[in-house]
Amino acid sequence: MNMVLFMIITSLALSALLTTLNFWISQANPDSEKLSPYECGFDPLGSARLPFSVRFFLVAILFLLFDLEIALLLPLPWATQLQSPITTLAWAYIVVLLLTLGLIYEWIQGGLEWAE
């Protein structure tokens, strides 16, 4: 069995297992807040023109950055079979290092503090 087929079968089996566990373990106790169309913490009866916090957007952008990092590193296991895997691993290391340094910078600047 080749490696790609093994990875596909493993990911499908893991997905099916986790979905089954989710339906089996989860509690279905809906209350009025969960059934409300606004589950984001804002009062649905108040003004719709309330300003968002800038920190909300910062956390959203950081999430997108790290989500894109996963997409950039996804072909890495297959790239190790190239003629020069050291170059590929070096570029992947540089991407992770830059993102880690950016995260440390934001942490030091206090950009990740939700409440002051």
Biopython code that builds the backbone (N, CA, C, O; Angstrom):
import numpy as np
from Bio.PDB.StructureBuilder import StructureBuilder

atoms = [
    (1, "MET", "N", (0.854, -1.166, 0.000)),
    (1, "MET", "CA", (0.000, 0.000, 0.000)),
    (1, "MET", "C", (0.902, 1.231, 0.000)),
    (1, "MET", "O", (1.816, 1.337, 0.818)),
    (2, "ASN", "N", (0.643, 2.156, -0.916)),
    (2, "ASN", "CA", (1.537, 3.307, -0.967)),
    (2, "ASN", "C", (1.176, 4.324, 0.118)),
    (2, "ASN", "O", (0.128, 4.227, 0.756)),
    (3, "MET", "N", (2.040, 5.271, 0.308)),
    (3, "MET", "CA", (1.934, 6.194, 1.438)),
    (3, "MET", "C", (0.726, 7.128, 1.310)),
    (3, "MET", "O", (0.087, 7.433, 2.318)),
    (4, "VAL", "N", (0.399, 7.585, 0.107)),
    (4, "VAL", "CA", (-0.716, 8.508, -0.077)),
    (4, "VAL", "C", (-2.027, 7.811, 0.274)),
    (4, "VAL", "O", (-2.872, 8.393, 0.953)),
    (5, "LEU", "N", (-2.204, 6.585, -0.175)),
    (5, "LEU", "CA", (-3.409, 5.826, 0.143)),
    (5, "LEU", "C", (-3.509, 5.582, 1.641)),
    (5, "LEU", "O", (-4.595, 5.669, 2.214)),
    (6, "PHE", "N", (-2.395, 5.280, 2.273)),
    (6, "PHE", "CA", (-2.369, 5.098, 3.725)),
    (6, "PHE", "C", (-2.783, 6.368, 4.448)),
    (6, "PHE", "O", (-3.554, 6.311, 5.406)),
    (7, "MET", "N", (-2.278, 7.523, 4.002)),
    (7, "MET", "CA", (-2.636, 8.804, 4.638)),
    (7, "MET", "C", (-4.123, 9.105, 4.455)),
    (7, "MET", "O", (-4.769, 9.587, 5.386)),
    (8, "ILE", "N", (-4.674, 8.829, 3.278)),
    (8, "ILE", "CA", (-6.090, 9.088, 3.021)),
    (8, "ILE", "C", (-6.962, 8.194, 3.900)),
    (8, "ILE", "O", (-7.928, 8.667, 4.499)),
    (9, "ILE", "N", (-6.629, 6.916, 3.981)),
    (9, "ILE", "CA", (-7.408, 5.992, 4.808)),
    (9, "ILE", "C", (-7.312, 6.375, 6.279)),
    (9, "ILE", "O", (-8.311, 6.332, 6.996)),
    (10, "THR", "N", (-6.122, 6.748, 6.732)),
    (10, "THR", "CA", (-5.944, 7.149, 8.125)),
    (10, "THR", "C", (-6.736, 8.406, 8.448)),
    (10, "THR", "O", (-7.383, 8.472, 9.493)),
    (11, "SER", "N", (-6.697, 9.397, 7.578)),
    (11, "SER", "CA", (-7.425, 10.636, 7.851)),
    (11, "SER", "C", (-8.932, 10.415, 7.811)),
    (11, "SER", "O", (-9.652, 11.003, 8.618)),
    (12, "LEU", "N", (-9.433, 9.581, 6.895)),
    (12, "LEU", "CA", (-10.866, 9.284, 6.862)),
    (12, "LEU", "C", (-11.302, 8.515, 8.106)),
    (12, "LEU", "O", (-12.364, 8.791, 8.664)),
    (13, "ALA", "N", (-10.501, 7.565, 8.539)),
    (13, "ALA", "CA", (-10.836, 6.802, 9.745)),
    (13, "ALA", "C", (-10.823, 7.698, 10.978)),
    (13, "ALA", "O", (-11.711, 7.599, 11.825)),
    (14, "LEU", "N", (-9.827, 8.568, 11.085)),
    (14, "LEU", "CA", (-9.749, 9.476, 12.222)),
    (14, "LEU", "C", (-10.916, 10.463, 12.222)),
    (14, "LEU", "O", (-11.473, 10.762, 13.278)),
    (15, "SER", "N", (-11.286, 10.966, 11.052)),
    (15, "SER", "CA", (-12.419, 11.877, 10.951)),
    (15, "SER", "C", (-13.721, 11.196, 11.354)),
    (15, "SER", "O", (-14.531, 11.774, 12.079)),
    (16, "ALA", "N", (-13.920, 9.979, 10.889)),
    (16, "ALA", "CA", (-15.138, 9.234, 11.252)),
    (16, "ALA", "C", (-15.172, 8.948, 12.754)),
    (16, "ALA", "O", (-16.225, 9.060, 13.382)),
    (17, "LEU", "N", (-14.033, 8.583, 13.327)),
    (17, "LEU", "CA", (-13.966, 8.307, 14.757)),
    (17, "LEU", "C", (-14.280, 9.557, 15.577)),
    (17, "LEU", "O", (-15.063, 9.495, 16.525)),
    (18, "LEU", "N", (-13.675, 10.691, 15.217)),
    (18, "LEU", "CA", (-13.909, 11.925, 15.973)),
    (18, "LEU", "C", (-15.340, 12.430, 15.824)),
    (18, "LEU", "O", (-15.905, 12.962, 16.779)),
    (19, "THR", "N", (-15.936, 12.272, 14.638)),
    (19, "THR", "CA", (-17.325, 12.673, 14.443)),
    (19, "THR", "C", (-18.253, 11.797, 15.270)),
    (19, "THR", "O", (-19.194, 12.300, 15.884)),
    (20, "THR", "N", (-17.999, 10.495, 15.292)),
    (20, "THR", "CA", (-18.811, 9.586, 16.102)),
    (20, "THR", "C", (-18.687, 9.922, 17.584)),
    (20, "THR", "O", (-19.691, 9.951, 18.296)),
    (21, "LEU", "N", (-17.478, 10.173, 18.053)),
    (21, "LEU", "CA", (-17.282, 10.556, 19.453)),
    (21, "LEU", "C", (-17.995, 11.857, 19.782)),
    (21, "LEU", "O", (-18.541, 12.004, 20.876)),
    (22, "ASN", "N", (-17.998, 12.800, 18.854)),
    (22, "ASN", "CA", (-18.664, 14.071, 19.084)),
    (22, "ASN", "C", (-20.168, 13.879, 19.274)),
    (22, "ASN", "O", (-20.756, 14.450, 20.193)),
    (23, "PHE", "N", (-20.791, 13.078, 18.413)),
    (23, "PHE", "CA", (-22.225, 12.847, 18.550)),
    (23, "PHE", "C", (-22.555, 12.017, 19.785)),
    (23, "PHE", "O", (-23.627, 12.171, 20.370)),
    (24, "TRP", "N", (-21.649, 11.149, 20.178)),
    (24, "TRP", "CA", (-21.906, 10.267, 21.299)),
    (24, "TRP", "C", (-21.714, 10.985, 22.640)),
    (24, "TRP", "O", (-22.509, 10.797, 23.561)),
    (25, "ILE", "N", (-20.670, 11.797, 22.752)),
    (25, "ILE", "CA", (-20.320, 12.424, 24.026)),
    (25, "ILE", "C", (-21.021, 13.765, 24.238)),
    (25, "ILE", "O", (-21.288, 14.141, 25.380)),
    (26, "SER", "N", (-21.320, 14.482, 23.179)),
    (26, "SER", "CA", (-21.843, 15.834, 23.328)),
    (26, "SER", "C", (-23.211, 15.835, 24.004)),
    (26, "SER", "O", (-23.988, 14.886, 23.899)),
    (27, "GLN", "N", (-23.470, 16.932, 24.697)),
    (27, "GLN", "CA", (-24.742, 17.100, 25.382)),
    (27, "GLN", "C", (-25.596, 18.060, 24.573)),
    (27, "GLN", "O", (-25.131, 19.129, 24.180)),
    (28, "ALA", "N", (-26.815, 17.690, 24.329)),
    (28, "ALA", "CA", (-27.731, 18.545, 23.572)),
    (28, "ALA", "C", (-28.727, 19.165, 24.545)),
    (28, "ALA", "O", (-29.852, 18.691, 24.698)),
    (29, "ASN", "N", (-28.291, 20.225, 25.188)),
    (29, "ASN", "CA", (-29.142, 20.951, 26.124)),
    (29, "ASN", "C", (-29.296, 22.390, 25.644)),
    (29, "ASN", "O", (-28.686, 23.295, 26.213)),
    (30, "PRO", "N", (-30.096, 22.618, 24.611)),
    (30, "PRO", "CA", (-30.221, 23.992, 24.117)),
    (30, "PRO", "C", (-30.994, 24.873, 25.093)),
    (30, "PRO", "O", (-32.017, 24.462, 25.641)),
    (31, "ASP", "N", (-30.502, 26.069, 25.300)),
    (31, "ASP", "CA", (-31.222, 27.045, 26.102)),
    (31, "ASP", "C", (-31.527, 28.257, 25.223)),
    (31, "ASP", "O", (-31.230, 28.251, 24.028)),
    (32, "SER", "N", (-32.113, 29.279, 25.806)),
    (32, "SER", "CA", (-32.548, 30.424, 25.007)),
    (32, "SER", "C", (-31.366, 31.161, 24.376)),
    (32, "SER", "O", (-31.494, 31.690, 23.272)),
    (33, "GLU", "N", (-30.215, 31.204, 25.059)),
    (33, "GLU", "CA", (-29.055, 31.894, 24.497)),
    (33, "GLU", "C", (-28.470, 31.126, 23.312)),
    (33, "GLU", "O", (-28.067, 31.729, 22.318)),
    (34, "LYS", "N", (-28.423, 29.800, 23.418)),
    (34, "LYS", "CA", (-27.878, 29.014, 22.314)),
    (34, "LYS", "C", (-28.800, 29.014, 21.112)),
    (34, "LYS", "O", (-28.335, 28.908, 19.977)),
    (35, "LEU", "N", (-30.098, 29.130, 21.341)),
    (35, "LEU", "CA", (-31.045, 29.152, 20.240)),
    (35, "LEU", "C", (-31.172, 30.538, 19.623)),
    (35, "LEU", "O", (-31.792, 30.700, 18.572)),
    (36, "SER", "N", (-30.584, 31.539, 20.280)),
    (36, "SER", "CA", (-30.622, 32.897, 19.757)),
    (36, "SER", "C", (-29.728, 32.991, 18.516)),
    (36, "SER", "O", (-28.673, 32.358, 18.478)),
    (37, "PRO", "N", (-30.127, 33.765, 17.502)),
    (37, "PRO", "CA", (-29.271, 33.883, 16.312)),
    (37, "PRO", "C", (-27.983, 34.660, 16.587)),
    (37, "PRO", "O", (-27.049, 34.601, 15.788)),
    (38, "TYR", "N", (-27.920, 35.388, 17.709)),
    (38, "TYR", "CA", (-26.726, 36.155, 18.059)),
    (38, "TYR", "C", (-26.063, 35.471, 19.239)),
    (38, "TYR", "O", (-26.455, 35.678, 20.387)),
    (39, "GLU", "N", (-25.065, 34.660, 18.958)),
    (39, "GLU", "CA", (-24.387, 33.932, 20.015)),
    (39, "GLU", "C", (-22.986, 34.515, 20.263)),
    (39, "GLU", "O", (-22.120, 33.829, 20.806)),
    (40, "CYS", "N", (-22.766, 35.756, 19.875)),
    (40, "CYS", "CA", (-21.425, 36.316, 19.938)),
    (40, "CYS", "C", (-21.187, 37.156, 21.191)),
    (40, "CYS", "O", (-20.095, 37.700, 21.359)),
    (41, "GLY", "N", (-22.166, 37.274, 22.063)),
    (41, "GLY", "CA", (-21.982, 38.038, 23.276)),
    (41, "GLY", "C", (-22.550, 39.433, 23.213)),
    (41, "GLY", "O", (-22.527, 40.139, 24.221)),
    (42, "PHE", "N", (-23.056, 39.862, 22.077)),
    (42, "PHE", "CA", (-23.679, 41.178, 21.965)),
    (42, "PHE", "C", (-25.177, 41.045, 22.181)),
    (42, "PHE", "O", (-25.775, 40.031, 21.822)),
    (43, "ASP", "N", (-25.771, 42.049, 22.756)),
    (43, "ASP", "CA", (-27.206, 42.063, 22.997)),
    (43, "ASP", "C", (-27.940, 42.230, 21.671)),
    (43, "ASP", "O", (-27.736, 43.237, 20.992)),
    (44, "PRO", "N", (-28.786, 41.277, 21.277)),
    (44, "PRO", "CA", (-29.455, 41.397, 19.983)),
    (44, "PRO", "C", (-30.531, 42.469, 19.962)),
    (44, "PRO", "O", (-31.000, 42.851, 18.890)),
    (45, "LEU", "N", (-30.930, 42.959, 21.128)),
    (45, "LEU", "CA", (-31.986, 43.973, 21.178)),
    (45, "LEU", "C", (-31.425, 45.384, 21.217)),
    (45, "LEU", "O", (-32.177, 46.351, 21.083)),
    (46, "GLY", "N", (-30.138, 45.516, 21.395)),
    (46, "GLY", "CA", (-29.512, 46.834, 21.465)),
    (46, "GLY", "C", (-29.233, 47.397, 20.082)),
    (46, "GLY", "O", (-29.744, 46.905, 19.076)),
    (47, "SER", "N", (-28.414, 48.435, 20.054)),
    (47, "SER", "CA", (-28.059, 49.075, 18.796)),
    (47, "SER", "C", (-27.124, 48.179, 17.976)),
    (47, "SER", "O", (-26.229, 47.537, 18.526)),
    (48, "ALA", "N", (-27.335, 48.145, 16.691)),
    (48, "ALA", "CA", (-26.478, 47.356, 15.809)),
    (48, "ALA", "C", (-25.216, 48.116, 15.436)),
    (48, "ALA", "O", (-24.360, 47.567, 14.742)),
    (49, "ARG", "N", (-25.078, 49.334, 15.865)),
    (49, "ARG", "CA", (-23.936, 50.173, 15.499)),
    (49, "ARG", "C", (-22.892, 50.279, 16.601)),
    (49, "ARG", "O", (-22.122, 51.239, 16.627)),
    (50, "LEU", "N", (-22.852, 49.309, 17.513)),
    (50, "LEU", "CA", (-21.840, 49.332, 18.563)),
    (50, "LEU", "C", (-20.477, 49.046, 17.956)),
    (50, "LEU", "O", (-20.363, 48.150, 17.119)),
    (51, "PRO", "N", (-19.441, 49.776, 18.349)),
    (51, "PRO", "CA", (-18.107, 49.533, 17.765)),
    (51, "PRO", "C", (-17.491, 48.244, 18.296)),
    (51, "PRO", "O", (-17.657, 47.890, 19.464)),
    (52, "PHE", "N", (-16.781, 47.556, 17.418)),
    (52, "PHE", "CA", (-16.030, 46.373, 17.813)),
    (52, "PHE", "C", (-14.695, 46.807, 18.405)),
    (52, "PHE", "O", (-14.156, 47.863, 18.075)),
    (53, "SER", "N", (-14.186, 45.967, 19.278)),
    (53, "SER", "CA", (-12.859, 46.205, 19.820)),
    (53, "SER", "C", (-11.805, 45.859, 18.767)),
    (53, "SER", "O", (-11.969, 44.915, 17.995)),
    (54, "VAL", "N", (-10.736, 46.627, 18.747)),
    (54, "VAL", "CA", (-9.644, 46.353, 17.815)),
    (54, "VAL", "C", (-8.985, 45.023, 18.163)),
    (54, "VAL", "O", (-8.454, 44.343, 17.285)),
    (55, "ARG", "N", (-9.017, 44.658, 19.412)),
    (55, "ARG", "CA", (-8.416, 43.395, 19.845)),
    (55, "ARG", "C", (-9.134, 42.189, 19.217)),
    (55, "ARG", "O", (-8.517, 41.156, 18.956)),
    (56, "PHE", "N", (-10.432, 42.337, 18.983)),
    (56, "PHE", "CA", (-11.169, 41.271, 18.306)),
    (56, "PHE", "C", (-10.582, 41.026, 16.925)),
    (56, "PHE", "O", (-10.386, 39.876, 16.532)),
    (57, "PHE", "N", (-10.300, 42.087, 16.189)),
    (57, "PHE", "CA", (-9.732, 41.947, 14.855)),
    (57, "PHE", "C", (-8.302, 41.415, 14.911)),
    (57, "PHE", "O", (-7.893, 40.656, 14.032)),
    (58, "LEU", "N", (-7.538, 41.803, 15.931)),
    (58, "LEU", "CA", (-6.172, 41.307, 16.076)),
    (58, "LEU", "C", (-6.156, 39.797, 16.287)),
    (58, "LEU", "O", (-5.353, 39.089, 15.680)),
    (59, "VAL", "N", (-7.042, 39.309, 17.146)),
    (59, "VAL", "CA", (-7.105, 37.866, 17.386)),
    (59, "VAL", "C", (-7.557, 37.143, 16.119)),
    (59, "VAL", "O", (-7.056, 36.061, 15.813)),
    (60, "ALA", "N", (-8.498, 37.731, 15.379)),
    (60, "ALA", "CA", (-8.958, 37.114, 14.128)),
    (60, "ALA", "C", (-7.830, 37.052, 13.101)),
    (60, "ALA", "O", (-7.684, 36.044, 12.409)),
    (61, "ILE", "N", (-7.042, 38.096, 12.993)),
    (61, "ILE", "CA", (-5.929, 38.111, 12.037)),
    (61, "ILE", "C", (-4.849, 37.110, 12.455)),
    (61, "ILE", "O", (-4.274, 36.433, 11.603)),
    (62, "LEU", "N", (-4.568, 37.012, 13.759)),
    (62, "LEU", "CA", (-3.591, 36.023, 14.219)),
    (62, "LEU", "C", (-4.072, 34.606, 13.930)),
    (62, "LEU", "O", (-3.280, 33.742, 13.555)),
    (63, "PHE", "N", (-5.359, 34.369, 14.104)),
    (63, "PHE", "CA", (-5.898, 33.052, 13.775)),
    (63, "PHE", "C", (-5.708, 32.748, 12.292)),
    (63, "PHE", "O", (-5.309, 31.642, 11.929)),
    (64, "LEU", "N", (-5.991, 33.724, 11.440)),
    (64, "LEU", "CA", (-5.820, 33.510, 10.005)),
    (64, "LEU", "C", (-4.359, 33.250, 9.645)),
    (64, "LEU", "O", (-4.069, 32.404, 8.800)),
    (65, "LEU", "N", (-3.443, 33.972, 10.281)),
    (65, "LEU", "CA", (-2.024, 33.762, 10.007)),
    (65, "LEU", "C", (-1.587, 32.341, 10.340)),
    (65, "LEU", "O", (-0.907, 31.691, 9.546)),
    (66, "PHE", "N", (-1.981, 31.860, 11.521)),
    (66, "PHE", "CA", (-1.555, 30.523, 11.902)),
    (66, "PHE", "C", (-2.318, 29.453, 11.134)),
    (66, "PHE", "O", (-1.816, 28.344, 10.952)),
    (67, "ASP", "N", (-3.516, 29.772, 10.688)),
    (67, "ASP", "CA", (-4.245, 28.835, 9.833)),
    (67, "ASP", "C", (-3.557, 28.726, 8.471)),
    (67, "ASP", "O", (-3.460, 27.633, 7.913)),
    (68, "LEU", "N", (-3.085, 29.839, 7.941)),
    (68, "LEU", "CA", (-2.357, 29.814, 6.675)),
    (68, "LEU", "C", (-1.001, 29.129, 6.821)),
    (68, "LEU", "O", (-0.495, 28.532, 5.871)),
    (69, "GLU", "N", (-0.419, 29.218, 8.008)),
    (69, "GLU", "CA", (0.850, 28.523, 8.238)),
    (69, "GLU", "C", (0.667, 27.022, 8.062)),
    (69, "GLU", "O", (1.522, 26.352, 7.483)),
    (70, "ILE", "N", (-0.436, 26.500, 8.557)),
    (70, "ILE", "CA", (-0.703, 25.071, 8.398)),
    (70, "ILE", "C", (-0.856, 24.730, 6.923)),
    (70, "ILE", "O", (-0.373, 23.693, 6.470)),
    (71, "ALA", "N", (-1.524, 25.597, 6.174)),
    (71, "ALA", "CA", (-1.694, 25.342, 4.736)),
    (71, "ALA", "C", (-0.352, 25.399, 4.004)),
    (71, "ALA", "O", (-0.140, 24.659, 3.043)),
    (72, "LEU", "N", (0.548, 26.268, 4.449)),
    (72, "LEU", "CA", (1.869, 26.341, 3.812)),
    (72, "LEU", "C", (2.730, 25.123, 4.130)),
    (72, "LEU", "O", (3.531, 24.692, 3.301)),
    (73, "LEU", "N", (2.566, 24.576, 5.315)),
    (73, "LEU", "CA", (3.396, 23.445, 5.725)),
    (73, "LEU", "C", (2.768, 22.098, 5.385)),
    (73, "LEU", "O", (3.384, 21.060, 5.629)),
    (74, "LEU", "N", (1.562, 22.089, 4.828)),
    (74, "LEU", "CA", (0.884, 20.840, 4.513)),
    (74, "LEU", "C", (1.661, 19.951, 3.548)),
    (74, "LEU", "O", (1.740, 18.747, 3.794)),
    (75, "PRO", "N", (2.239, 20.467, 2.467)),
    (75, "PRO", "CA", (2.963, 19.557, 1.557)),
    (75, "PRO", "C", (4.350, 19.162, 2.049)),
    (75, "PRO", "O", (5.090, 18.510, 1.313)),
    (76, "LEU", "N", (4.718, 19.530, 3.247)),
    (76, "LEU", "CA", (6.068, 19.248, 3.746)),
    (76, "LEU", "C", (6.399, 17.758, 3.807)),
    (76, "LEU", "O", (7.512, 17.402, 3.420)),
    (77, "PRO", "N", (5.524, 16.860, 4.262)),
    (77, "PRO", "CA", (5.915, 15.433, 4.277)),
    (77, "PRO", "C", (6.214, 14.883, 2.885)),
    (77, "PRO", "O", (7.100, 14.041, 2.736)),
    (78, "TRP", "N", (5.499, 15.339, 1.872)),
    (78, "TRP", "CA", (5.778, 14.863, 0.520)),
    (78, "TRP", "C", (7.015, 15.533, -0.062)),
    (78, "TRP", "O", (7.689, 14.960, -0.918)),
    (79, "ALA", "N", (7.311, 16.731, 0.393)),
    (79, "ALA", "CA", (8.479, 17.443, -0.123)),
    (79, "ALA", "C", (9.782, 16.833, 0.380)),
    (79, "ALA", "O", (10.840, 17.082, -0.198)),
    (80, "THR", "N", (9.723, 16.053, 1.429)),
    (80, "THR", "CA", (10.951, 15.424, 1.921)),
    (80, "THR", "C", (11.444, 14.331, 0.983)),
    (80, "THR", "O", (12.566, 13.849, 1.138)),
    (81, "GLN", "N", (10.629, 13.935, 0.018)),
    (81, "GLN", "CA", (11.048, 12.921, -0.940)),
    (81, "GLN", "C", (11.675, 13.543, -2.195)),
    (81, "GLN", "O", (11.984, 12.830, -3.150)),
    (82, "LEU", "N", (11.860, 14.845, -2.196)),
    (82, "LEU", "CA", (12.493, 15.514, -3.329)),
    (82, "LEU", "C", (13.988, 15.231, -3.344)),
    (82, "LEU", "O", (14.520, 14.555, -2.464)),
    (83, "GLN", "N", (14.654, 15.768, -4.368)),
    (83, "GLN", "CA", (16.086, 15.529, -4.484)),
    (83, "GLN", "C", (16.882, 16.273, -3.417)),
    (83, "GLN", "O", (17.940, 15.812, -2.988)),
    (84, "SER", "N", (16.363, 17.434, -2.987)),
    (84, "SER", "CA", (17.066, 18.188, -1.940)),
    (84, "SER", "C", (16.090, 18.514, -0.806)),
    (84, "SER", "O", (15.573, 19.630, -0.743)),
    (85, "PRO", "N", (15.832, 17.559, 0.084)),
    (85, "PRO", "CA", (14.884, 17.813, 1.173)),
    (85, "PRO", "C", (15.402, 18.818, 2.196)),
    (85, "PRO", "O", (14.615, 19.418, 2.928)),
    (86, "ILE", "N", (16.709, 19.006, 2.252)),
    (86, "ILE", "CA", (17.276, 19.955, 3.210)),
    (86, "ILE", "C", (16.810, 21.380, 2.891)),
    (86, "ILE", "O", (16.508, 22.151, 3.802)),
    (87, "THR", "N", (16.752, 21.726, 1.621)),
    (87, "THR", "CA", (16.286, 23.059, 1.220)),
    (87, "THR", "C", (14.829, 23.260, 1.618)),
    (87, "THR", "O", (14.463, 24.312, 2.141)),
    (88, "THR", "N", (14.003, 22.255, 1.370)),
    (88, "THR", "CA", (12.591, 22.343, 1.730)),
    (88, "THR", "C", (12.419, 22.488, 3.230)),
    (88, "THR", "O", (11.636, 23.320, 3.688)),
    (89, "LEU", "N", (13.136, 21.693, 3.993)),
    (89, "LEU", "CA", (13.046, 21.780, 5.448)),
    (89, "LEU", "C", (13.572, 23.119, 5.951)),
    (89, "LEU", "O", (13.052, 23.650, 6.932)),
    (90, "ALA", "N", (14.580, 23.672, 5.308)),
    (90, "ALA", "CA", (15.107, 24.978, 5.714)),
    (90, "ALA", "C", (14.064, 26.074, 5.488)),
    (90, "ALA", "O", (13.876, 26.935, 6.346)),
    (91, "TRP", "N", (13.383, 26.045, 4.329)),
    (91, "TRP", "CA", (12.339, 27.046, 4.071)),
    (91, "TRP", "C", (11.180, 26.905, 5.052)),
    (91, "TRP", "O", (10.632, 27.908, 5.509)),
    (92, "ALA", "N", (10.803, 25.678, 5.376)),
    (92, "ALA", "CA", (9.730, 25.462, 6.346)),
    (92, "ALA", "C", (10.154, 25.971, 7.718)),
    (92, "ALA", "O", (9.351, 26.573, 8.431)),
    (93, "TYR", "N", (11.395, 25.737, 8.088)),
    (93, "TYR", "CA", (11.911, 26.220, 9.363)),
    (93, "TYR", "C", (11.904, 27.748, 9.398)),
    (93, "TYR", "O", (11.581, 28.338, 10.429)),
    (94, "ILE", "N", (12.253, 28.387, 8.298)),
    (94, "ILE", "CA", (12.260, 29.853, 8.237)),
    (94, "ILE", "C", (10.842, 30.408, 8.401)),
    (94, "ILE", "O", (10.648, 31.406, 9.095)),
    (95, "VAL", "N", (9.853, 29.773, 7.772)),
    (95, "VAL", "CA", (8.465, 30.226, 7.901)),
    (95, "VAL", "C", (8.002, 30.119, 9.347)),
    (95, "VAL", "O", (7.416, 31.058, 9.885)),
    (96, "VAL", "N", (8.265, 28.972, 9.980)),
    (96, "VAL", "CA", (7.857, 28.782, 11.369)),
    (96, "VAL", "C", (8.606, 29.749, 12.286)),
    (96, "VAL", "O", (8.022, 30.284, 13.228)),
    (97, "LEU", "N", (9.877, 29.975, 12.022)),
    (97, "LEU", "CA", (10.663, 30.897, 12.840)),
    (97, "LEU", "C", (10.137, 32.324, 12.734)),
    (97, "LEU", "O", (10.026, 33.011, 13.749)),
    (98, "LEU", "N", (9.812, 32.782, 11.529)),
    (98, "LEU", "CA", (9.266, 34.128, 11.361)),
    (98, "LEU", "C", (7.928, 34.289, 12.080)),
    (98, "LEU", "O", (7.689, 35.310, 12.725)),
    (99, "LEU", "N", (7.068, 33.299, 11.973)),
    (99, "LEU", "CA", (5.788, 33.379, 12.660)),
    (99, "LEU", "C", (5.957, 33.335, 14.171)),
    (99, "LEU", "O", (5.225, 34.010, 14.895)),
    (100, "THR", "N", (6.903, 32.554, 14.651)),
    (100, "THR", "CA", (7.153, 32.495, 16.089)),
    (100, "THR", "C", (7.714, 33.818, 16.597)),
    (100, "THR", "O", (7.325, 34.290, 17.665)),
    (101, "LEU", "N", (8.618, 34.412, 15.841)),
    (101, "LEU", "CA", (9.149, 35.717, 16.249)),
    (101, "LEU", "C", (8.064, 36.790, 16.247)),
    (101, "LEU", "O", (8.040, 37.649, 17.128)),
    (102, "GLY", "N", (7.165, 36.744, 15.260)),
    (102, "GLY", "CA", (6.049, 37.686, 15.236)),
    (102, "GLY", "C", (5.123, 37.491, 16.416)),
    (102, "GLY", "O", (4.639, 38.467, 16.989)),
    (103, "LEU", "N", (4.868, 36.248, 16.789)),
    (103, "LEU", "CA", (4.023, 35.977, 17.953)),
    (103, "LEU", "C", (4.682, 36.460, 19.238)),
    (103, "LEU", "O", (4.015, 37.033, 20.100)),
    (104, "ILE", "N", (5.976, 36.236, 19.370)),
    (104, "ILE", "CA", (6.698, 36.718, 20.561)),
    (104, "ILE", "C", (6.665, 38.243, 20.628)),
    (104, "ILE", "O", (6.490, 38.813, 21.704)),
    (105, "TYR", "N", (6.831, 38.900, 19.488)),
    (105, "TYR", "CA", (6.776, 40.367, 19.449)),
    (105, "TYR", "C", (5.405, 40.875, 19.895)),
    (105, "TYR", "O", (5.317, 41.805, 20.697)),
    (106, "GLU", "N", (4.335, 40.265, 19.378)),
    (106, "GLU", "CA", (2.987, 40.677, 19.775)),
    (106, "GLU", "C", (2.752, 40.424, 21.253)),
    (106, "GLU", "O", (2.095, 41.219, 21.925)),
    (107, "TRP", "N", (3.284, 39.324, 21.762)),
    (107, "TRP", "CA", (3.118, 38.992, 23.160)),
    (107, "TRP", "C", (3.817, 40.020, 24.047)),
    (107, "TRP", "O", (3.260, 40.470, 25.048)),
    (108, "ILE", "N", (5.052, 40.387, 23.665)),
    (108, "ILE", "CA", (5.817, 41.369, 24.446)),
    (108, "ILE", "C", (5.157, 42.744, 24.402)),
    (108, "ILE", "O", (5.141, 43.454, 25.408)),
    (109, "GLN", "N", (4.609, 43.129, 23.238)),
    (109, "GLN", "CA", (3.958, 44.427, 23.097)),
    (109, "GLN", "C", (2.608, 44.487, 23.806)),
    (109, "GLN", "O", (2.035, 45.567, 23.941)),
    (110, "GLY", "N", (2.096, 43.357, 24.257)),
    (110, "GLY", "CA", (0.803, 43.316, 24.940)),
    (110, "GLY", "C", (-0.378, 43.265, 23.993)),
    (110, "GLY", "O", (-1.506, 43.544, 24.398)),
    (111, "GLY", "N", (-0.142, 42.919, 22.759)),
    (111, "GLY", "CA", (-1.225, 42.864, 21.784)),
    (111, "GLY", "C", (-2.154, 41.697, 21.971)),
    (111, "GLY", "O", (-3.251, 41.690, 21.411)),
    (112, "LEU", "N", (-1.748, 40.697, 22.750)),
    (112, "LEU", "CA", (-2.594, 39.532, 22.961)),
    (112, "LEU", "C", (-3.417, 39.619, 24.240)),
    (112, "LEU", "O", (-4.191, 38.711, 24.538)),
    (113, "GLU", "N", (-3.260, 40.694, 24.993)),
    (113, "GLU", "CA", (-4.048, 40.876, 26.211)),
    (113, "GLU", "C", (-5.466, 41.280, 25.808)),
    (113, "GLU", "O", (-5.664, 42.295, 25.140)),
    (114, "TRP", "N", (-6.448, 40.478, 26.220)),
    (114, "TRP", "CA", (-7.815, 40.765, 25.820)),
    (114, "TRP", "C", (-8.382, 41.943, 26.609)),
    (114, "TRP", "O", (-9.055, 42.798, 26.032)),
    (115, "ALA", "N", (-8.127, 42.005, 27.897)),
    (115, "ALA", "CA", (-8.633, 43.108, 28.735)),
    (115, "ALA", "C", (-7.458, 43.771, 29.428)),
    (115, "ALA", "O", (-6.515, 43.113, 29.867)),
    (116, "GLU", "N", (-7.536, 45.052, 29.512)),
    (116, "GLU", "CA", (-6.437, 45.796, 30.170)),
    (116, "GLU", "C", (-6.773, 46.096, 31.596)),
    (116, "GLU", "O", (-5.973, 46.710, 32.302)),
]
sb = StructureBuilder()
sb.init_structure("model")
sb.init_model(0)
sb.init_chain("A")
sb.init_seg("    ")
for serial, (resi, resn, name, xyz) in enumerate(atoms, 1):
    if name == "N":
        sb.init_residue(resn, " ", resi, " ")
    sb.init_atom(name, np.array(xyz, "f"), 0.0, 1.0, " ", f" {name:<3s}", serial, name[0])
structure = sb.get_structure()
